[in-house]
Amino acid sequence: MKKYLLIPIILLSLTNIALFGQDTNGKKSVAADRIIKVDYNKSAGELNTMFKECIGAGRANEGLRADWQQQLALAKKECDFKYIRMHGLLTDDMAVYKEDNKGNPEYNYQYVDALYDFLLSIKMKPFVELGFMPSALASGTQTIFWWKGNVTPPKDYKKWEDLIRNLTQHFTERYGADEVKTWYFEVWNEPNLSPGFWTGTQEEYFKLYDYTARAIKSVNPAYKVGGPATAGAAWVPETVEFCTNNNVPLDFISTHAYGVGQGFLDEFGGSGTVLSKDASSVSGEVINSRQQISNSAMPKLELHYTEWSSSYTPADPIHDSYHSAAYILQKLKQVGNAANSMSYWVFTDIFEEPGPRFTPFHGGFGLLNTQGIKKPAYFSYSFLNKLGEAELQNTDTSSWATKNAKGDVQLLFWDFTYTLPESTNNQQYYIKDLPAKSKGIVKIEVAGLQKGKYTLEIYKVGYKVNDVFTDYLGMNKPKQLTLQQVNSLKQKNNGAPIAIEKVTIDSKGIYSKDFKINENDVLLLNFIKQ
């Protein structure tokens, strides 16, 4: 939930009246007060940072673009994602595989090397999705997306196995076994969507998995391989059972979830998606997957959600809306310790599944738009990255309270309110200017603070605050942005503190203040010990 602090006059010059928790009619809210009480001395242990373990990207070839690389470097610096996962590593535009006129394989990793060298140079690691099928190795011609990823099984499983072994050996020679041991190798993407990402059966996917896993382990048994990378949290018990019964290596489970009630694939956003009203959407699936693993023959497997978001289409305006910021935090908080990673799909709108996009805001998945402008969703992750390493005990379900070794304290809190009207879809609703109503007061109390002076930084995302899509609507939605417009939108939506206060804590060690909060606000208080 977001809160708002009634603080210095400086606020008035930096924000507008909507920050102060009044609804659009200027009436005071009668909502019950919400209370967040934490104590600096009451730790809940180390903060689980599964939220920044991994981030998604569209396809490998896009990672060769200068603007993509610049945006990823920025996201790494401000959000500190550890791994990145993308489609299309083996697709023809990466020039990995062909055969000579006698059918002998030829391997080439120059494009892959350029991409992975860059990732490692910015201290990121690949979460290696092995797909799709090089056309010279494919059993059919069916493809997906504008960039034509081949989704058919291999014509020769032995040649596929040889390719994966050779690629894994290449990674070992180039980067060293100690580095590659830290990577994850994931077999294919969403094979349960047929037609879609796989033309074969579940049995044929398991055959592909078997050949792939054995190829990787033949290079180094310590390398981590897993799957099934399914849509809709499917095939988890079946994958464990197959690997158990057939003595096939399995180091982790991966699967996907999106916050939409039905459907899995809509690359052009034509069907009209509806944000699920279920309060446990996404998170409930993650918790269920963890339970399925716990009840299986391999109860200790890692669980990686290698794709998740509010919606599975790159033409859904909720991705651009300020509502996304609170939604992301709500879902991550609900997941708790159930997943080892939650990889948001994706970090940038440089994403060409439906083809290159023709407008700067089009409902793309990205945390950043094509021009690198930060969307509200971006700040969910940059704010999370400002949290300290130790979590404080906290009974409020829509906040994190943390501290770091320097004596600083961070409190991130938000309001997620479902506002989508009945019989309306995302494509109709989130394209509009949507003022936020008041949700009343959040009473903040931080006890146990060391006596002395603090600088309090207050950060916010909400309606018209770090809310670039509403700004874009205010420009009458230009189909192309001038350089001046891009710079203006970046400056206005840069995530800088909305206010900075000097706070003196006396011997009682308590900071308390009431913050007015609106629907889908996100606030971060950062107390920096002087």
C-alpha positions as CSV (number, residue, x, y, z in Angstrom):
1,M,0.0,0.0,0.0
2,K,1.3,3.5,-0.4
3,K,1.4,5.9,2.3
4,Y,2.0,9.5,2.4
5,L,3.8,11.4,4.9
6,L,2.7,14.9,5.9
7,I,6.0,16.5,5.8
8,P,7.7,19.6,4.8
9,I,6.5,22.4,2.6
10,I,9.0,21.1,0.0
11,L,6.4,18.4,-0.7
12,L,3.9,20.9,-2.1
13,S,6.3,22.1,-4.7
14,L,7.2,18.5,-5.7
15,T,3.8,16.8,-5.8
16,N,0.2,17.5,-6.2
17,I,-2.8,17.4,-4.0
18,A,-3.6,13.8,-5.0
19,L,-0.7,12.7,-2.8
20,F,-2.4,13.9,0.3
21,G,-5.0,11.1,0.4
22,Q,-8.0,13.1,-0.7
23,D,-10.4,11.5,-3.2
24,T,-11.3,13.3,-6.4
25,N,-14.2,15.2,-4.7
26,G,-11.9,16.5,-2.0
27,K,-13.7,14.6,0.7
28,K,-11.9,13.0,3.6
29,S,-11.7,9.3,3.6
30,V,-13.5,7.3,6.4
31,A,-11.4,4.2,5.8
32,A,-10.1,2.6,9.0
33,D,-6.5,3.5,9.8
34,R,-3.8,1.0,9.0
35,I,-1.0,0.6,11.4
36,I,2.6,-0.5,10.7
37,K,4.6,-1.0,13.9
38,V,8.2,-2.3,13.7
39,D,11.1,-2.3,16.1
40,Y,14.8,-1.9,15.0
41,N,15.8,-4.5,17.6
42,K,13.3,-7.2,16.5
43,S,14.8,-8.9,13.5
44,A,13.1,-11.5,11.4
45,G,16.3,-12.8,9.9
46,E,18.0,-12.1,6.6
47,L,15.8,-10.5,3.9
48,N,14.8,-13.0,1.2
49,T,15.8,-11.4,-2.1
50,M,14.2,-13.9,-4.5
51,F,12.6,-10.9,-6.2
52,K,15.8,-9.9,-7.8
53,E,17.4,-13.3,-8.5
54,C,16.2,-13.2,-12.2
55,I,14.6,-11.0,-14.8
56,G,13.3,-11.9,-18.2
57,A,14.0,-10.6,-21.8
58,G,12.4,-11.3,-25.1
59,R,14.9,-13.2,-27.2
60,A,18.7,-13.6,-27.3
61,N,19.2,-11.7,-30.6
62,E,17.7,-8.5,-29.1
63,G,20.5,-8.7,-26.5
64,L,23.0,-7.8,-29.3
65,R,21.4,-4.3,-29.6
66,A,23.2,-1.4,-28.0
67,D,20.0,0.1,-26.6
68,W,19.0,-3.2,-25.0
69,Q,22.4,-3.5,-23.4
70,Q,22.3,0.1,-22.1
71,Q,18.9,-0.6,-20.5
72,L,20.0,-3.8,-18.9
73,A,23.1,-2.2,-17.5
74,L,20.8,0.5,-15.9
75,A,18.4,-2.1,-14.5
76,K,21.3,-4.1,-13.1
77,K,22.8,-1.0,-11.4
78,E,19.5,0.2,-9.9
79,C,17.6,-3.1,-9.3
80,D,20.5,-5.6,-9.1
81,F,19.1,-8.5,-10.9
82,K,21.4,-11.5,-10.8
83,Y,20.3,-13.7,-13.7
84,I,18.6,-13.1,-17.0
85,R,16.4,-15.5,-19.0
86,M,15.4,-15.1,-22.6
87,H,14.0,-17.2,-25.5
88,G,15.7,-18.0,-28.8
89,L,19.2,-18.8,-27.8
90,L,19.3,-21.6,-30.5
91,T,17.1,-19.9,-33.1
92,D,18.5,-19.3,-36.6
93,D,19.1,-15.6,-35.9
94,M,21.8,-16.6,-33.4
95,A,23.5,-18.6,-36.1
96,V,24.3,-21.6,-33.8
97,Y,23.8,-24.6,-36.0
98,K,23.7,-25.8,-39.6
99,E,24.7,-28.9,-41.5
100,D,27.0,-29.4,-44.5
101,N,25.8,-31.1,-47.6
102,K,26.5,-34.5,-46.1
103,G,24.4,-33.8,-43.0
104,N,27.4,-33.2,-40.7
105,P,26.7,-30.6,-37.9
106,E,28.5,-27.3,-37.9
107,Y,28.5,-25.2,-34.7
108,N,29.0,-21.5,-34.3
109,Y,28.8,-19.5,-31.0
110,Q,30.0,-16.1,-32.1
111,Y,26.7,-14.3,-31.4
112,V,26.1,-16.3,-28.2
113,D,29.6,-15.3,-27.0
114,A,29.0,-11.6,-27.7
115,L,25.8,-11.7,-25.7
116,Y,27.1,-13.8,-22.7
117,D,30.4,-11.8,-22.6
118,F,28.3,-8.7,-22.2
119,L,26.1,-10.2,-19.4
120,L,29.1,-11.3,-17.4
121,S,30.8,-7.9,-17.9
122,I,27.9,-6.3,-16.0
123,K,28.0,-9.0,-13.3
124,M,24.9,-10.8,-14.5
125,K,24.5,-14.5,-15.3
126,P,22.5,-16.4,-17.9
127,F,19.5,-18.5,-16.8
128,V,20.0,-20.5,-20.0
129,E,16.7,-21.4,-21.7
130,L,17.6,-24.0,-24.3
131,G,15.4,-23.3,-27.4
132,F,14.1,-23.0,-29.9
133,M,15.0,-25.6,-32.6
134,P,17.6,-24.6,-35.3
135,S,15.8,-25.1,-38.6
136,A,18.5,-27.4,-39.8
137,L,17.8,-29.7,-36.9
138,A,14.0,-29.3,-36.9
139,S,11.5,-32.1,-37.7
140,G,8.9,-29.6,-39.0
141,T,8.4,-26.0,-40.1
142,Q,6.0,-24.7,-37.4
143,T,7.2,-21.4,-35.8
144,I,6.0,-18.9,-33.3
145,F,6.3,-15.1,-33.2
146,W,7.4,-12.5,-35.8
147,W,11.0,-13.8,-35.4
148,K,9.9,-17.4,-36.3
149,G,11.2,-19.5,-33.5
150,N,10.9,-23.2,-34.6
151,V,8.8,-25.1,-32.1
152,T,9.1,-28.6,-33.5
153,P,11.0,-31.5,-31.9
154,P,14.4,-32.4,-33.3
155,K,14.6,-34.6,-36.4
156,D,17.4,-36.5,-34.7
157,Y,17.6,-36.5,-30.9
158,K,21.2,-37.7,-31.0
159,K,22.2,-34.6,-33.0
160,W,20.3,-32.4,-30.5
161,E,22.1,-34.1,-27.7
162,D,25.5,-33.5,-29.5
163,L,24.6,-29.8,-30.0
164,I,23.8,-29.3,-26.3
165,R,26.9,-31.2,-25.2
166,N,29.1,-29.2,-27.5
167,L,27.5,-25.9,-26.4
168,T,27.9,-26.8,-22.7
169,Q,31.6,-27.8,-23.4
170,H,32.1,-24.4,-25.2
171,F,30.7,-22.5,-22.2
172,T,33.0,-24.5,-19.9
173,E,36.1,-23.7,-22.0
174,R,35.2,-20.0,-22.4
175,Y,34.0,-19.2,-18.9
176,G,35.3,-22.0,-16.7
177,A,33.5,-24.8,-14.8
178,D,33.3,-22.8,-11.6
179,E,31.3,-20.0,-13.4
180,V,29.1,-22.4,-15.3
181,K,28.3,-24.3,-12.1
182,T,26.4,-21.2,-11.0
183,W,24.2,-21.1,-14.1
184,Y,20.9,-22.8,-14.6
185,F,20.0,-24.8,-17.8
186,E,16.3,-24.8,-18.5
187,V,14.9,-27.1,-21.2
188,W,12.6,-25.4,-23.7
189,N,9.7,-23.0,-23.0
190,E,6.0,-23.7,-22.3
191,P,5.9,-27.2,-24.0
192,N,2.4,-27.6,-22.6
193,L,1.1,-25.0,-25.1
194,S,0.6,-27.1,-28.2
195,P,0.0,-25.6,-30.7
196,G,2.1,-22.7,-29.5
197,F,5.6,-23.4,-28.2
198,W,5.8,-27.1,-28.9
199,T,4.3,-29.3,-31.5
200,G,5.1,-32.5,-29.7
201,T,3.4,-34.3,-26.9
202,Q,4.3,-34.3,-23.2
203,E,6.0,-37.7,-23.8
204,E,8.1,-36.1,-26.5
205,Y,9.0,-33.2,-24.3
206,F,10.2,-35.6,-21.6
207,K,12.3,-37.3,-24.3
208,L,13.8,-33.9,-25.2
209,Y,14.4,-33.2,-21.5
210,D,16.1,-36.6,-21.0
211,Y,18.5,-36.1,-23.9
212,T,19.2,-32.5,-22.9
213,A,19.9,-33.2,-19.2
214,R,22.2,-36.1,-20.0
215,A,24.1,-34.0,-22.5
216,I,24.7,-31.2,-19.9
217,K,25.6,-33.6,-17.1
218,S,28.1,-35.5,-19.4
219,V,30.2,-32.3,-19.5
220,N,30.0,-31.7,-15.7
221,P,27.6,-33.5,-13.3
222,A,27.6,-30.4,-11.1
223,Y,25.8,-28.3,-13.8
224,K,22.2,-27.5,-12.9
225,V,19.4,-28.6,-15.3
226,G,15.7,-28.4,-14.9
227,G,12.2,-27.7,-16.4
228,P,9.5,-28.1,-17.5
229,A,9.1,-24.3,-18.0
230,T,5.4,-24.7,-18.4
231,A,2.7,-22.1,-18.7
232,G,0.1,-22.1,-15.9
233,A,2.2,-24.0,-13.4
234,A,1.5,-27.3,-15.3
235,W,3.4,-30.6,-15.3
236,V,5.2,-30.2,-12.0
237,P,4.4,-33.5,-10.4
238,E,4.6,-35.3,-13.8
239,T,8.1,-33.9,-14.4
240,V,9.4,-35.1,-11.0
241,E,7.7,-38.5,-11.5
242,F,9.3,-38.9,-15.0
243,C,12.7,-38.0,-13.8
244,T,12.4,-40.2,-10.7
245,N,11.1,-43.3,-12.6
246,N,13.7,-43.0,-15.4
247,N,16.7,-41.9,-13.3
248,V,16.9,-38.6,-15.3
249,P,18.8,-35.7,-13.6
250,L,16.6,-32.9,-12.3
251,D,18.0,-30.0,-10.2
252,F,15.1,-27.5,-10.2
253,I,11.5,-27.0,-11.3
254,S,10.6,-24.0,-13.4
255,T,7.2,-22.9,-14.5
256,H,5.2,-19.7,-15.2
257,A,2.1,-17.8,-13.9
258,Y,0.3,-14.6,-15.0
259,G,-2.4,-12.7,-13.2
260,V,-5.1,-13.4,-15.7
261,G,-8.0,-15.7,-15.0
262,Q,-7.9,-17.6,-18.3
263,G,-5.7,-18.2,-21.3
264,F,-2.0,-18.4,-21.8
265,L,-0.9,-16.9,-25.1
266,D,-2.0,-13.8,-26.8
267,E,0.9,-12.2,-28.6
268,F,-1.1,-9.3,-30.2
269,G,-3.4,-8.5,-27.2
270,G,-6.5,-9.1,-29.3
271,S,-8.5,-11.3,-27.0
272,G,-9.0,-8.7,-24.2
273,T,-7.3,-9.8,-21.0
274,V,-8.9,-9.4,-17.5
275,L,-6.8,-9.0,-14.4
276,S,-7.8,-11.8,-12.0
277,K,-9.9,-10.8,-9.1
278,D,-8.6,-13.7,-7.1
279,A,-6.5,-12.2,-4.3
280,S,-4.1,-15.2,-4.5
281,S,-3.6,-15.2,-8.3
282,V,0.0,-15.9,-9.2
283,S,1.1,-16.3,-5.6
284,G,-1.4,-19.2,-5.0
285,E,0.1,-21.0,-8.0
286,V,3.6,-20.5,-6.7
287,I,2.7,-21.8,-3.2
288,N,0.8,-24.8,-4.8
289,S,3.9,-25.6,-6.9
290,R,6.1,-25.6,-3.8
291,Q,3.5,-28.0,-2.1
292,Q,3.6,-30.3,-5.1
293,I,7.4,-30.5,-4.9
294,S,7.3,-31.0,-1.1
295,N,4.9,-33.9,-1.6
296,S,7.0,-35.5,-4.4
297,A,10.0,-37.9,-4.5
298,M,12.3,-34.9,-4.7
299,P,11.0,-32.6,-1.9
300,K,14.1,-30.3,-1.8
301,L,14.1,-29.2,-5.4
302,E,14.6,-25.5,-6.1
303,L,11.5,-23.8,-7.6
304,H,12.0,-21.0,-10.1
305,Y,9.1,-19.1,-11.6
306,T,11.0,-18.1,-14.8
307,E,8.1,-15.9,-16.0
308,W,5.4,-14.0,-14.2
309,S,3.5,-10.7,-14.6
310,S,0.1,-9.2,-14.3
311,S,-0.8,-10.3,-17.9
312,Y,0.6,-12.7,-20.5
313,T,0.2,-10.4,-23.5
314,P,2.7,-7.7,-24.7
315,A,-0.3,-5.5,-25.6
316,D,-1.8,-5.0,-22.2
317,P,-1.9,-1.4,-20.8
318,I,-1.8,-2.6,-17.2
319,H,1.9,-3.1,-17.8
320,D,2.2,0.7,-18.4
321,S,-0.2,1.7,-15.6
322,Y,0.7,2.9,-12.1
323,H,-1.5,0.1,-10.8
324,S,1.3,-2.3,-11.8
325,A,3.8,-1.1,-9.1
326,A,1.6,-2.1,-6.2
327,Y,0.5,-5.3,-7.9
328,I,4.1,-6.5,-8.3
329,L,4.9,-5.8,-4.7
330,Q,1.7,-7.4,-3.4
331,K,2.4,-10.7,-5.4
332,L,6.0,-10.9,-4.3
333,K,5.1,-10.4,-0.7
334,Q,2.4,-13.1,-0.9
335,V,4.9,-15.6,-2.4
336,G,7.1,-15.3,0.7
337,N,9.6,-18.1,0.7
338,A,7.8,-20.5,-1.6
339,A,10.0,-19.7,-4.7
340,N,13.8,-19.5,-5.1
341,S,13.2,-16.8,-7.8
342,M,10.4,-14.9,-9.4
343,S,11.6,-13.7,-12.8
344,Y,9.4,-10.8,-14.0
345,W,8.7,-10.9,-17.7
346,V,10.4,-8.7,-18.9
347,F,12.9,-5.8,-18.2
348,T,12.4,-3.9,-21.5
349,D,9.9,-3.2,-24.3
350,I,12.7,-3.9,-26.8
351,F,10.7,-7.1,-27.4
352,E,9.6,-8.2,-30.8
353,E,7.3,-11.3,-30.4
354,P,4.5,-9.5,-32.3
355,G,7.0,-7.6,-34.4
356,P,8.6,-4.2,-33.8
357,R,6.2,-1.9,-32.0
358,F,4.9,1.3,-33.5
359,T,4.2,3.4,-30.4
360,P,6.3,4.3,-27.3
361,F,3.6,2.9,-25.0
362,H,1.7,-0.1,-26.2
363,G,1.1,-2.2,-23.1
364,G,4.5,-3.9,-23.5
365,F,5.8,-6.2,-20.8
366,G,8.9,-4.1,-20.0
367,L,9.8,-2.3,-16.8
368,L,11.4,0.2,-19.3
369,N,9.8,1.3,-22.5
370,T,11.6,1.2,-25.9
371,Q,13.3,4.6,-25.2
372,G,14.4,3.5,-21.8
373,I,11.8,5.5,-19.9
374,K,11.0,4.0,-16.5
375,K,7.5,2.8,-16.0
376,P,5.8,2.6,-12.5
377,A,6.6,-1.2,-12.5
378,Y,10.3,-0.4,-12.6
379,F,10.2,1.4,-9.3
380,S,8.8,-1.7,-7.5
381,Y,12.2,-3.3,-8.2
382,S,14.4,-0.2,-7.7
383,F,12.7,0.4,-4.3
384,L,13.1,-3.3,-3.3
385,N,16.8,-3.0,-4.1
386,K,17.1,-0.1,-1.5
387,L,16.0,-2.4,1.3
388,G,18.5,-3.5,3.9
389,E,19.8,-7.0,4.3
390,A,18.0,-7.8,7.6
391,E,14.2,-7.9,7.7
392,L,12.3,-6.6,10.8
393,Q,9.4,-8.4,12.3
394,N,6.2,-6.9,10.8
395,T,2.6,-8.1,10.9
396,D,1.5,-5.8,8.1
397,T,0.9,-7.9,4.9
398,S,1.6,-5.1,2.4
399,S,5.0,-3.9,3.5
400,W,8.6,-4.7,4.1
401,A,10.6,-3.3,7.0
402,T,14.4,-3.7,7.0
403,K,17.7,-2.4,8.4
404,N,21.3,-2.5,7.3
405,A,24.6,-2.7,9.1
406,K,25.0,1.1,9.1
407,G,21.9,1.6,11.3
408,D,19.7,2.8,8.5
409,V,16.1,1.6,8.4
410,Q,13.9,1.2,5.3
411,L,10.1,0.8,5.2
412,L,8.4,0.0,1.9
413,F,4.6,-0.1,2.0
414,W,1.8,0.0,-0.6
415,D,-1.9,-0.3,-1.2
416,F,-3.1,-2.7,-3.9
417,T,-6.7,-2.1,-4.7
418,Y,-8.5,-4.0,-7.5
419,T,-10.3,-1.2,-9.5
420,L,-11.1,-3.0,-12.8
421,P,-14.9,-2.6,-13.3
422,E,-17.1,-5.7,-14.0
423,S,-17.5,-6.5,-17.7
424,T,-14.5,-4.4,-18.7
425,N,-11.2,-5.8,-19.9
426,N,-7.6,-4.4,-19.3
427,Q,-7.4,-3.1,-22.9
428,Q,-10.5,-0.9,-22.3
429,Y,-9.7,0.3,-18.8
430,Y,-6.0,0.8,-18.2
431,I,-5.6,3.1,-21.3
432,K,-7.4,5.9,-19.5
433,D,-6.5,8.6,-17.0
434,L,-7.4,6.8,-13.7
435,P,-7.4,9.1,-10.6
436,A,-6.8,7.2,-7.4
437,K,-9.2,7.4,-4.4
438,S,-8.1,7.9,-0.9
439,K,-7.5,4.8,1.3
440,G,-7.2,6.8,4.5
441,I,-4.3,6.9,6.9
442,V,-1.3,4.6,7.5
443,K,0.1,5.1,10.9
444,I,3.9,4.4,10.9
445,E,5.8,3.6,14.1
446,V,9.4,2.6,14.1
447,A,10.8,1.9,17.6
448,G,14.2,1.0,18.9
449,L,16.0,3.6,16.8
450,Q,19.4,4.8,17.9
451,K,19.4,8.3,19.3
452,G,20.6,10.9,16.9
453,K,20.0,12.6,13.6
454,Y,18.7,10.9,10.5
455,T,18.0,12.0,6.9
456,L,14.6,10.6,5.8
457,E,14.2,10.1,2.1
458,I,10.7,9.6,0.9
459,Y,10.1,7.9,-2.4
460,K,6.7,7.4,-4.1
461,V,4.9,5.8,-7.1
462,G,1.3,6.4,-7.7
463,Y,-1.2,8.3,-9.7
464,K,0.8,11.2,-11.4
465,V,3.9,10.4,-9.4
466,N,6.5,8.5,-11.3
467,D,3.5,7.6,-13.5
468,V,4.8,8.1,-17.1
469,F,1.7,6.6,-18.8
470,T,-0.6,9.3,-17.3
471,D,2.0,11.9,-18.4
472,Y,1.9,10.4,-21.9
473,L,-1.9,10.6,-22.0
474,G,-1.5,14.2,-21.0
475,M,0.6,14.7,-24.2
476,N,-2.3,13.3,-26.2
477,K,-0.5,10.0,-26.8
478,P,2.0,11.0,-29.6
479,K,2.7,8.0,-31.9
480,Q,6.4,9.0,-31.8
481,L,8.3,10.9,-29.1
482,T,10.7,13.8,-29.9
483,L,14.1,13.8,-28.2
484,Q,12.8,16.6,-26.0
485,Q,9.7,14.6,-25.0
486,V,11.8,11.6,-24.1
487,N,14.1,13.7,-22.0
488,S,11.2,15.4,-20.3
489,L,9.5,12.1,-19.4
490,K,12.7,10.6,-18.1
491,Q,13.4,13.6,-15.9
492,K,9.9,13.7,-14.5
493,N,9.8,9.9,-13.9
494,N,13.3,9.4,-12.5
495,G,12.4,7.9,-9.1
496,A,14.2,10.6,-7.1
497,P,12.9,11.3,-3.5
498,I,9.7,13.3,-3.5
499,A,10.9,14.8,-0.2
500,I,13.9,14.7,2.1
501,E,13.5,15.5,5.8
502,K,15.9,15.9,8.7
503,V,14.7,13.8,11.6
504,T,16.0,13.8,15.2
505,I,15.4,10.8,17.3
506,D,15.5,11.3,21.1
507,S,16.3,8.8,23.8
508,K,12.9,7.1,23.5
509,G,14.1,5.9,20.0
510,I,10.7,6.2,18.3
511,Y,9.7,7.7,15.0
512,S,5.9,8.0,14.3
513,K,3.9,9.7,11.7
514,D,0.7,9.4,9.8
515,F,0.7,9.1,6.1
516,K,-2.2,9.6,3.8
517,I,-2.5,6.9,1.2
518,N,-4.4,6.5,-2.0
519,E,-5.3,3.4,-4.0
520,N,-2.3,1.7,-5.5
521,D,0.3,4.0,-4.0
522,V,3.7,2.8,-3.2
523,L,5.9,4.6,-0.6
524,L,9.4,3.9,0.6
525,L,10.8,5.6,3.7
526,N,14.6,5.4,4.0
527,F,16.1,6.6,7.3
528,I,19.8,7.2,6.9
529,K,21.7,7.5,10.1
530,Q,24.0,10.5,10.2
